[in-house]
Amino acid sequence: MARIAGVDLPRNKHTSVALTYIYGIGTSRSRRILEQANVDGVKKIQDLNEEEVNRIRQVIESEGGVEGDLRKDTSMHIKRLIEIGSYRGYRHRRNLPVRGQRTHTNARTRKGPRKGTIAQKKKSTAKT
């Protein structure tokens, strides 16, 4: 199993698809990486030899901006927005949609499951 940028790539997928399992690499970037590394995108990961895996690894390292570094950058950007007290930071802090979506009826993914109205408990009539 090939391990690139701290991610185990699936053995039975094409290299162009398997590279998209790395955070920060999409389909177009994976094709560009494979083109620079002179590796066929239709080849499966299990069929790659060590030399080809090393070439892919070198191209990814030279471009930069994948996995941990990219995740850290995005979290630092969000933290900065929260610290300066911007509207976007306020929305991040409250776990609400940040980009202007409506929240009256939708946004369940961001807000979580519905709380629901809690019914009043009936008073039990105790017989003495």
Residue, then its C-alpha position, 0 to 999 in steps of 0.5 A: m500500500a502506497r503511503i503519500a503525505g501521511v495518507d494510505l492510498p487505496r490499492n485497487k483504485h486508479t492513481s488519478v482517483a487515489l490521489t484525491y484521498i489526500y486532503g487538498i488534492g482534487t481531480s485536476r490537481s491529481r492529473r497535473i501531479l501525475e503528468q509532472a511525475n510521468v505516471d499513467g493515471v489509469k494505472k492502479i496503485q498496487d501496480l506502481n513501483e517504488e520509483e513512480v511512488n517516489r516521483i509522485r511524492q517529490v512532486i507533491e512536496s515541491e508544490g506544497g499545501v496538502e494535509g496537515d499544513l493546509r488543515k492548519d492554515t484553514s483553522m488559523h484563518i477561522k481562528r483569526l476571524i473569531e478573534i477580530g470579531s467579524y460577522r463571519g467569525y461570529r457565525h463560526r463561533r455559533n456553528l451557523p452557516v457563514r456564507g449568507q444561507r437562510t437558517h429559518t427552515n434549513a441549515r440542519t447540517r450546520k445546526g444539528p438535529r432539531k431540538g423540538t418542543i419539550a411537552q409539559k409533564k402532566k401532574s400526577t394525581a396522587k390518591t391518599 
